[in-house]
């Protein structure tokens, strides 16, 4: 090779080396700049590389951890288990993302989201894994605070519902406890039908105030036995709409106002106030309709002997699919006949 050619090749090699060095420096800069902790681990669990954010996250300071075992440097719940990301990725998993508690050097525990991927060499060989760790303590704390505030709000709402329920019943002592008992049965039916906990809360609350509109019905009309005039009947039958009007402005997480509006509707359209039928009636309202009629027939009123629970269940069986939703009726029967449901702990509530 001529001298000039040799010089040229050396120059080219130096330039390539310089470019490679610049590239490594650039990559290192990026590696150290990212705010999430990054760790590269080989197939023997030895740490190959970490960035500054990782050292800070693990509470290690500037100690050199290269060559140390990853499960000693920043241990977590998955260390020494089949869930270990190195074990899983080595067995063929391409990417992992999971939440885990990690133990910092000072003994504190922090929740992290970890993303793990294979670390592949230039010839495609498996060299280990790269993990990216994000501290989610603040997120968790914010989540918890939000949950606490939500729970407090729900408690307050429950208290308000209860207060409203008692206020209505104060006006009509003959039916005291009716809404509470209907709420208890509605909840049992909804549970039997497989509704979620969240949906059950909504049904329970709607049931607890389903007769809220009776606040506009004169007290003497509410408890008066005997036949009512058409006008009086009209006043009483307006109570679902009045309840709806009172509740419609409140932003509940459930369709409480509509459920209250529909609790006297019947499957065949013979109910009131709007004569809705079938699927147009909310399932929540179909549940309360059954619970309402069963409670009313089973309970004592000063002006009449109660038909009793057997008669109440007979009534819903006879009108199943006509007035009452068949699934609700079946669930109600199961509650009484198989699950031992009772309204107030009185034996005569049971069939
Ligand atoms: Fe009612």
Boltz pocket constraint, residues with backbone or C-beta under 6 A from the ligand:
constraints:
  - pocket:
      binder: B
      contacts: [[A, 210], [A, 211], [A, 239], [A, 263], [A, 264]]
      max_distance: 6.0
